Amino acid sequence: MSHSKHLVLVGGGHAHAQVIKALNKASRSKDLKVTLIDSQKSASYSGMVPGCVAGAYTAEDTLLHLEPLSSWAGIDFINDQVVDIDFERKEIVLKSNEDPVSFDAVSLDIGSASRGLKTTKGALENTIPTRPISDLVKRFDAETQKLRAGDSSAKIHVVMIGGGPAGIELSMSVMGRWKPIVGKDNIRVTVLNAGSELVSSETDLNRQTLVAAMEERGIEVRQESYVQEVKPNCVVLESGEEISCTHCLWATGAESHSLAFQLGDRGLAVSDRGYIRVNQYLQSVSHPFVFAAGDCNVIEGLSKPSPPKAGVFAVRSGPILVENLPKCLTGKTTKESNDLTAYVPQDDFLKLLVCGDGTAIGFRFGFPIQGKWVFDLKDAIDRSFVNLFKEENLPELEDGKPYDNSQYDATADRRPPLDPTDAAEIWRRTDDDLNYEEAWDVIRDMAADEQYKNSVLEILADRFGA
Ligand SMILES: Cc1cc2nc3c(=O)[nH]c(=O)nc-3n(C[C@H](O)[C@H](O)[C@H](O)COP(=O)(O)OP(=O)(O)OC[C@H]3O[C@@H](n4cnc5c(N)ncnc54)[C@H](O)[C@@H]3O)c2cc1C
């Protein structure tokens, strides 16, 4: 069959996974051909990776298998690395030197890189980096096997470089996984934070709760510890101090993907930090036939700064691309006639951090939640996303069936909201008996109704003394 338009998806990240599913052969227009190019056959869902490090999940649990998903959707999958894009010729250059792939529209969801990994002396050689995230799982599992096989009385010192959410979660996860293997007296975990406090954008109450949880689990935190070099058995700080370690993880946060930076030389508008500049429609500000979502973009034209690099924003961009990519190919995207859908990133979101022992801590509306039920809640949210793409759950395709993007955020059949006093009580519970669904309803009811939220928050402020 001949196709009149070719859409190429570069990178099978959190946003594109949804595009693949939605633009399946039964749902998309018959004259639209779609191709996915990814250097990996399976992408890791980042939300479950710290839990995987803690031993709560297998590596398989965290994976989205791009090849069977694409095959189900009738989308060509090219397992290759994109090394360049020629926007004049509309051609994508592959690492394998195969023929360039031509396109009518291209969308990039290629993620980000670990900040400073390539520019800090010794970091690449002597640390386990958090990105690419699927490599983290493999390398951590290999180290775990070595510890299991080795001298169980040997003392280990794990240094986590980076005190952001990923470094914090991973430090507690490593402790949770390795302490039972080497013994509680044989493991130290130290987080090196470049700033002067952890999670500086959170409220004092949230920060105190997190710091207390880390202390309880024996995690040391060193503030203002900027790493200058990593040697095989030690980390060198800017001050010259050397901190010896047996294992070192690089969890410094995101910097732009090298391909995104490089595309700036090809005329694509990128920011001075190398992020692809897009408008609210996730469309390049320089090339209307180019879209970018997730960690690799910076969004302009919002009434607030572009959202931080977190998977939740990549996930929320998916349905926007689903709307806009086909429209772009029907020629309705000129500045004069734009019927594209705008992405409005949420201001605050539920942040959930696993503690490595079957519990988790969360932050929402400036207040903390913690306990087993918080882990259960995170588990339910993450699994419901990943399960959408598991081969065994893919539905039979019916011609013309529309995409239901409410499926990972279903809010139907909820109980009526609890009385604010009871809701505030649930919010403060840390015991194992609380069913996460009850608490999840409270949080969603608060997000949906400003007045109700304020009533609950008032009671919470009183009880927490905040
Ligand atoms: C340890 C850790 C834990 C995290 N936990 C959370 C969390 O709980 N919640 C949260 O919101 N965020 C979390 N994050 C942040 C989250 O990982 C990112 O924001 C998210 O993965 C970004 O999604 P994405 O779709 O932009 O890209 P990615 O998920 O990184 O996907 C990019 C895809 O592009 C492919 N690709 C890259 N380059 C090329 C190329 N040149 N050619 C072809 N294919 C390419 C990759 O193979 C990959 O499949 C965490 C990050 C880390 C490191």
The ligand as an SDF file (V2000), in Angstrom:
LIG
                    3D

 53 58  0  0  0  0  0  0  0  0999 V2000
   16.8400    6.8590   38.9020 C   0  0  0  0  0  0  0  0  0  0  0  0
   15.7840    7.7620   38.3280 C   0  0  0  0  0  0  0  0  0  0  0  0
   14.5030    7.7230   38.8500 C   0  0  0  0  0  0  0  0  0  0  0  0
   13.5130    8.5540   38.3490 C   0  0  0  0  0  0  0  0  0  0  0  0
   12.2640    8.4720   38.9000 N   0  0  0  0  0  0  0  0  0  0  0  0
   11.3100    9.2820   38.4380 C   0  0  0  0  0  0  0  0  0  0  0  0
   10.0030    9.2240   39.0160 C   0  0  0  0  0  0  0  0  0  0  0  0
    9.7240    8.4660   39.9470 O   0  0  0  0  0  0  0  0  0  0  0  0
    9.0560   10.0620   38.5200 N   0  0  0  0  0  0  0  0  0  0  0  0
    9.3400   10.9230   37.4990 C   0  0  0  0  0  0  0  0  0  0  0  0
    8.4380   11.6680   37.0940 O   0  0  0  0  0  0  0  0  0  0  0  0
   10.5630   10.9840   36.9170 N   0  0  0  0  0  0  0  0  0  0  0  0
   11.5570   10.2000   37.3690 C   0  0  0  0  0  0  0  0  0  0  0  0
   12.7950   10.2800   36.8050 N   0  0  0  0  0  0  0  0  0  0  0  0
   13.0330   11.1760   35.6570 C   0  0  0  0  0  0  0  0  0  0  0  0
   12.6640   10.4080   34.3750 C   0  0  0  0  0  0  0  0  0  0  0  0
   13.5380    9.3390   34.2170 O   0  0  0  0  0  0  0  0  0  0  0  0
   12.7440   11.2150   33.0950 C   0  0  0  0  0  0  0  0  0  0  0  0
   12.1660   12.4740   33.2870 O   0  0  0  0  0  0  0  0  0  0  0  0
   11.9770   10.4570   31.9880 C   0  0  0  0  0  0  0  0  0  0  0  0
   12.5520    9.1990   31.7490 O   0  0  0  0  0  0  0  0  0  0  0  0
   11.9930   11.2430   30.7090 C   0  0  0  0  0  0  0  0  0  0  0  0
   11.2210   10.5480   29.7640 O   0  0  0  0  0  0  0  0  0  0  0  0
   11.4370   10.7860   28.2320 P   0  0  0  0  0  0  0  0  0  0  0  0
   10.2540   10.2180   27.5680 O   0  0  0  0  0  0  0  0  0  0  0  0
   11.7600   12.2110   27.9820 O   0  0  0  0  0  0  0  0  0  0  0  0
   12.7590    9.9760   27.8370 O   0  0  0  0  0  0  0  0  0  0  0  0
   13.2600    8.5140   28.1780 P   0  0  0  0  0  0  0  0  0  0  0  0
   12.3190    7.7780   29.0270 O   0  0  0  0  0  0  0  0  0  0  0  0
   14.6640    8.6750   28.6580 O   0  0  0  0  0  0  0  0  0  0  0  0
   13.2650    7.8010   26.7590 O   0  0  0  0  0  0  0  0  0  0  0  0
   14.1580    8.1770   25.7330 C   0  0  0  0  0  0  0  0  0  0  0  0
   14.2050    7.0930   24.6790 C   0  0  0  0  0  0  0  0  0  0  0  0
   14.9310    7.5990   23.5610 O   0  0  0  0  0  0  0  0  0  0  0  0
   15.8580    6.6300   23.1000 C   0  0  0  0  0  0  0  0  0  0  0  0
   16.9670    7.3560   22.4710 N   0  0  0  0  0  0  0  0  0  0  0  0
   17.7930    8.2460   23.0590 C   0  0  0  0  0  0  0  0  0  0  0  0
   18.6650    8.7170   22.1550 N   0  0  0  0  0  0  0  0  0  0  0  0
   18.3900    8.1310   20.9890 C   0  0  0  0  0  0  0  0  0  0  0  0
   18.9450    8.2340   19.6690 C   0  0  0  0  0  0  0  0  0  0  0  0
   19.9560    9.0640   19.4120 N   0  0  0  0  0  0  0  0  0  0  0  0
   18.4230    7.4660   18.7000 N   0  0  0  0  0  0  0  0  0  0  0  0
   17.3760    6.6340   18.9600 C   0  0  0  0  0  0  0  0  0  0  0  0
   16.8110    6.5070   20.1650 N   0  0  0  0  0  0  0  0  0  0  0  0
   17.3040    7.2500   21.1590 C   0  0  0  0  0  0  0  0  0  0  0  0
   16.2600    5.8860   24.3580 C   0  0  0  0  0  0  0  0  0  0  0  0
   16.7580    4.6060   24.0170 O   0  0  0  0  0  0  0  0  0  0  0  0
   14.9300    5.8410   25.1330 C   0  0  0  0  0  0  0  0  0  0  0  0
   14.1770    4.7010   24.7830 O   0  0  0  0  0  0  0  0  0  0  0  0
   13.8110    9.4530   37.2940 C   0  0  0  0  0  0  0  0  0  0  0  0
   15.0990    9.4930   36.7640 C   0  0  0  0  0  0  0  0  0  0  0  0
   16.0830    8.6780   37.2790 C   0  0  0  0  0  0  0  0  0  0  0  0
   17.4700    8.7400   36.6960 C   0  0  0  0  0  0  0  0  0  0  0  0
  1  2  1  0
  2  3  1  0
  2 52  2  0
  3  4  2  0
  4  5  1  0
  4 50  1  0
  5  6  2  0
  6  7  1  0
  6 13  1  0
  7  8  2  0
  7  9  1  0
  9 10  1  0
 10 11  2  0
 10 12  1  0
 12 13  2  0
 13 14  1  0
 14 15  1  0
 14 50  1  0
 15 16  1  0
 16 17  1  0
 16 18  1  0
 18 19  1  0
 18 20  1  0
 20 21  1  0
 20 22  1  0
 22 23  1  0
 23 24  1  0
 24 25  2  0
 24 26  1  0
 24 27  1  0
 27 28  1  0
 28 29  2  0
 28 30  1  0
 28 31  1  0
 31 32  1  0
 32 33  1  0
 33 34  1  0
 33 48  1  0
 34 35  1  0
 35 36  1  0
 35 46  1  0
 36 37  1  0
 36 45  1  0
 37 38  2  0
 38 39  1  0
 39 40  1  0
 39 45  2  0
 40 41  1  0
 40 42  2  0
 42 43  1  0
 43 44  2  0
 44 45  1  0
 46 47  1  0
 46 48  1  0
 48 49  1  0
 50 51  2  0
 51 52  1  0
 52 53  1  0
M  END
$$$$
